[in-house]
């Protein structure tokens, strides 16, 4: 199969930083596209992470660090052609506080009537970007085994699902560990296998889920963020820690802009790094935990390289000797573009 390198990852993912000014209706630009999923966080203070997207409606908020149901807090009030509009909420725009938002583009409307198309067993809809391998899908649960169309055209590597109208953990499932196990984004728990597999399989058209409350309770509503690996843009992988500061080098085929990693064989925090917060040079120094409301902390942990990233600490959450880890990464630039243009490390 031939693969096409995404030469300009910034058309589909970008990180923006800002300092709050307390002004309601402030227009923030610099994303480079109209985002469909915005993950925001106050970096200077302990404040919940915020997930807002174009499919559920921009005024509806989840928190990666919480099991709470979808809220109607107007943190971000509009998604614009080059960014978004902020309220004067403390969570996104309190005066003098600092903030970050990670932004993904989907953009093509998706609707699947299962009885008409024969794809999946329940209806689903949302927004899809097959070029970047990203879709946002909503559906209503049945309480029994079901298949849900995701729109990607290839099997997703990661599916993050959240119950909308009731409390439930943000459920992270992936092909690296194998569908049938799950990680809870809001906790430190190790990878879990359940009697019902929650999401048990994924194909080029659908993913399969049981009747578990986390993904498919009868009449409950859900959203899934689905990702498929794309050359030069995204990478979903695993590694084994070596327990020292000269840690593993993880080859992605691009210079990363965003990295999430998690230890899967024991309880430890999630970890999130990007290419813009605090130190713009190696070693990166802005630790953040998706399962905690904490402000980011200045502690060196990894190098962002032209072709991947290298672990530079022996912390248990990222590099215990013999520890098992998974990661997902998105690109700033491909290692080499389709025209043969190389990128450089920081």
C-alpha positions in Angstrom: 0.0 0.0 0.0 1.3 3.5 -0.9 1.3 6.1 1.9 1.1 9.8 1.5 3.1 12.0 3.9 1.2 15.0 5.4 3.6 17.8 4.6 1.9 20.5 6.7 0.7 19.0 9.9 -0.3 22.4 11.2 -3.3 22.3 8.9 -4.8 19.7 11.2 -3.3 20.1 14.6 -1.8 23.1 16.4 -1.1 24.4 19.9 -1.8 28.0 21.0 -0.9 29.9 24.2 -2.3 33.0 25.6 -2.5 35.2 28.8 -5.9 36.0 30.1 -7.3 39.5 30.1 -10.7 38.9 31.6 -12.6 40.3 28.6 -15.8 38.4 27.6 -16.0 37.7 23.9 -12.2 37.9 23.3 -11.3 36.5 19.9 -8.2 34.3 19.9 -6.4 33.6 16.6 -3.3 31.7 15.5 -4.7 28.2 15.3 -4.5 28.3 11.5 -7.8 26.6 10.9 -11.3 26.3 12.4 -10.9 23.7 15.2 -13.4 20.9 15.8 -11.9 19.7 19.0 -10.4 22.1 21.5 -8.7 20.8 24.6 -7.9 23.8 26.9 -6.0 24.1 30.2 -4.9 26.8 32.5 -1.2 26.3 32.8 -0.5 28.7 35.8 -3.2 27.5 38.2 -4.9 24.2 39.2 -8.0 24.2 37.0 -9.8 21.4 35.2 -8.9 20.4 31.7 -11.7 21.4 29.2 -12.8 19.5 26.1 -15.2 21.3 23.7 -16.0 20.3 20.1 -18.1 21.3 17.1 -20.2 18.1 17.1 -21.7 18.3 20.6 -21.9 22.1 20.5 -19.2 24.5 21.6 -20.8 25.4 24.9 -20.7 21.8 26.2 -17.6 20.9 28.3 -16.0 17.7 29.5 -12.9 17.3 31.7 -10.2 14.6 31.1 -9.5 14.7 34.9 -13.1 14.0 35.9 -15.9 11.5 35.5 -18.6 14.3 35.5 -21.3 14.4 32.9 -21.2 17.0 30.1 -21.6 20.5 31.4 -23.0 23.6 29.7 -20.2 26.0 30.8 -19.4 28.7 28.2 -15.6 28.6 28.4 -15.2 28.9 24.7 -18.2 30.4 23.1 -17.5 30.1 19.3 -15.2 28.3 16.9 -13.9 30.6 14.3 -11.9 30.3 11.0 -8.6 30.8 12.7 -9.3 30.0 16.4 -12.1 30.6 18.9 -13.9 33.1 21.1 -13.2 33.1 24.8 -15.6 34.0 27.6 -14.3 35.7 30.7 -14.4 32.4 32.6 -11.6 31.8 35.1 -10.9 28.5 33.4 -9.9 30.1 30.0 -9.5 33.9 30.4 -8.9 35.1 34.0 -6.7 38.2 33.9 -2.9 37.4 34.1 -3.4 33.7 34.2 -1.7 31.7 31.4 -3.4 29.1 29.2 -2.9 26.5 26.4 -5.2 24.9 23.9 -4.5 21.9 21.7 -6.6 22.0 18.6 -7.6 19.3 16.0 -9.4 19.7 12.7 -12.1 17.3 11.5 -14.5 19.4 9.3 -16.5 17.1 7.0 -20.0 16.2 8.2 -20.7 12.5 8.8 -24.0 10.7 9.2 -24.7 7.0 9.2 -28.2 5.5 9.2 -27.3 2.0 10.0 -30.6 0.5 8.7 -30.0 2.2 5.3 -26.3 1.7 4.8 -25.9 -1.7 6.5 -22.8 -0.3 8.2 -22.9 -0.6 12.0 -25.9 -1.7 14.1 -26.7 1.7 15.5 -26.9 5.2 14.0 -23.9 7.6 14.4 -23.0 11.0 13.2 -20.3 13.6 13.6 -17.4 15.2 11.8 -14.5 13.4 10.0 -11.2 14.2 8.4 -10.0 11.1 6.6 -6.7 12.9 5.5 -5.7 13.4 9.1 -7.3 10.3 10.4 -9.6 12.0 12.9 -13.3 11.8 13.6 -15.7 13.0 16.3 -18.7 10.6 16.6 -21.9 10.8 18.7 -24.4 8.0 19.2 -27.0 6.8 21.6 -26.4 3.5 23.5 -28.5 0.3 23.3 -27.4 -1.5 26.4 -26.3 -4.6 24.4 -23.5 -5.4 22.0 -23.4 -2.9 19.1 -21.2 -1.7 16.2 -20.7 2.0 15.6 -19.6 3.6 12.3 -16.6 5.9 12.7 -16.1 7.3 9.2 -12.3 7.0 8.9 -12.1 4.4 6.2 -9.3 2.7 8.1 -9.2 1.0 11.5 -8.6 3.6 14.3 -5.6 3.2 16.5 -7.1 5.1 19.4 -10.7 5.7 20.5 -11.5 8.0 23.4 -15.1 7.7 24.5 -17.1 9.8 27.1 -20.6 9.4 28.3 -22.4 12.7 27.9 -25.5 12.6 30.1 -24.1 10.9 33.2 -21.0 10.3 35.2 -18.4 7.9 33.7 -14.7 7.9 33.1 -13.2 9.1 29.9 -12.4 5.8 28.3 -9.1 5.4 26.3 -8.8 2.3 24.2 -6.1 1.5 21.7 -4.6 -0.9 19.3 -1.2 -0.8 21.0 -2.5 -2.8 24.0 -5.3 -4.3 21.9 -9.0 -3.5 22.0 -10.5 -5.4 24.9 -8.4 -3.5 27.4 -9.0 0.1 28.5 -7.3 3.0 30.3 -9.3 5.6 32.2 -8.0 9.1 31.4 -9.3 10.5 34.7 -7.3 8.0 36.9 -3.8 6.6 37.4 -5.0 3.0 36.9 -3.1 0.4 34.9 -4.6 -1.0 31.7 -7.7 -3.0 32.6 -9.5 -6.0 31.0 -13.1 -6.4 31.8 -15.7 -9.2 31.6 -17.3 -7.3 28.8 -14.5 -5.8 26.6 -16.1 -2.3 26.4 -14.7 -1.7 22.9 -13.6 -5.2 21.8 -12.6 -4.6 18.1 -12.2 -2.0 15.4 -12.4 -2.3 11.6 -12.1 0.1 8.7 -15.8 1.0 9.1 -16.9 0.4 12.7 -15.9 -0.4 16.3 -17.6 -2.9 18.5 -18.8 -2.2 22.0 -20.6 -4.1 24.7 -23.5 -2.8 26.9 -21.1 -1.3 29.5 -22.2 2.0 31.1 -18.9 3.6 30.0 -19.6 3.2 26.2 -23.1 1.8 25.6 -25.7 2.1 28.3 -29.3 1.9 27.0 -30.5 5.4 26.0 -27.3 7.1 27.2 -25.5 9.5 24.9 -21.8 9.3 24.0 -19.1 10.9 22.0 -16.0 9.2 20.6 -12.8 10.8 19.4 -11.3 8.4 16.9 -7.7 8.5 15.5 -5.9 6.6 12.8 -2.2 6.8 12.2 -1.0 8.9 9.3 2.5 9.2 7.9 4.3 12.4 8.8 1.4 13.5 11.1 0.5 11.0 13.8 2.0 8.0 15.5 0.5 5.6 18.1 3.0 3.2 19.7 4.4 1.5 22.8 7.8 1.0 24.5 9.5 -0.6 27.4 11.3 1.6 30.0 15.0 1.2 30.8 15.0 3.1 34.2 17.7 5.7 33.5 18.2 9.2 32.1 19.4 7.9 28.8 15.9 6.6 28.1 14.4 5.0 25.0 14.3 6.9 21.6 10.8 6.6 20.1 10.8 6.9 16.3 7.7 8.6 15.0 8.9 9.7 11.5 8.3 13.4 12.4 9.2 16.2 14.8 6.4 16.0 17.5 4.3 18.9 18.5 2.2 17.0 21.1 2.8 13.7 23.0 0.7 11.8 25.5 2.1 8.8 27.3 0.9 6.4 30.0 2.3 3.5 31.9 0.0 0.5 31.3 1.3 -2.2 33.6 0.9 -0.3 36.9 -0.8 2.8 38.3 0.8 6.1 37.3 -0.1 9.5 36.1 -0.7 10.2 32.4 1.8 12.7 31.0 1.3 15.3 28.3 4.1 17.3 26.5 4.1 19.8 23.7 6.4 22.0 21.7 5.3 25.4 22.9 4.9 25.6 26.7 7.9 26.9 28.8 11.3 25.9 27.5 11.3 26.0 23.6 14.5 24.0 23.6 15.5 20.5 24.7 15.1 19.1 27.3 11.3 19.9 27.4 10.3 21.2 30.8 6.5 21.6 31.1 5.1 18.5 32.7 1.3 18.2 32.7 -1.0 15.4 33.7 -4.4 14.9 31.8 -5.8 13.1 34.9 -5.0 16.0 37.3 -6.1 19.7 37.4 -2.6 20.7 38.4 -0.8 23.6 36.8 2.1 22.6 34.6 5.4 22.0 36.4 8.9 22.9 35.1 10.8 19.6 35.2 12.9 18.3 32.3 11.7 15.0 31.0 12.2 14.4 27.3 13.8 15.7 24.1 11.7 16.5 21.0 13.7 15.4 18.0 13.4 15.7 14.2 12.3 12.1 13.9 10.6 11.4 17.3 11.3 11.9 21.0 13.8 10.6 23.6 13.0 10.0 27.3 15.4 11.8 29.6 14.3 10.8 33.0 13.8 7.6 35.0 10.4 8.6 36.5 8.1 5.7 37.0 5.3 7.3 35.0 7.4 7.4 31.9 10.6 5.2 32.2 10.7 2.6 35.0 13.0 -0.3 34.2 10.9 -2.9 32.4 7.8 -0.8 32.6 5.3 -1.0 29.7 4.1 2.3 28.1 1.9 3.5 25.3 2.0 6.9 23.6 0.2 9.0 21.0 2.0 11.8 19.1 1.1 14.5 16.6 3.5 16.3 14.3 5.0 19.8 14.0 6.8 18.7 10.8 7.5 15.4 9.0 11.1 14.1 9.3 11.3 14.5 5.5 8.5 15.9 3.4 7.1 14.3 0.2 9.4 16.8 -1.7 12.5 15.6 0.2 12.8 18.6 2.6 14.1 17.5 6.0 13.2 19.1 9.3 15.5 19.8 12.3 15.4 19.1 16.0 14.8 21.9 18.5 
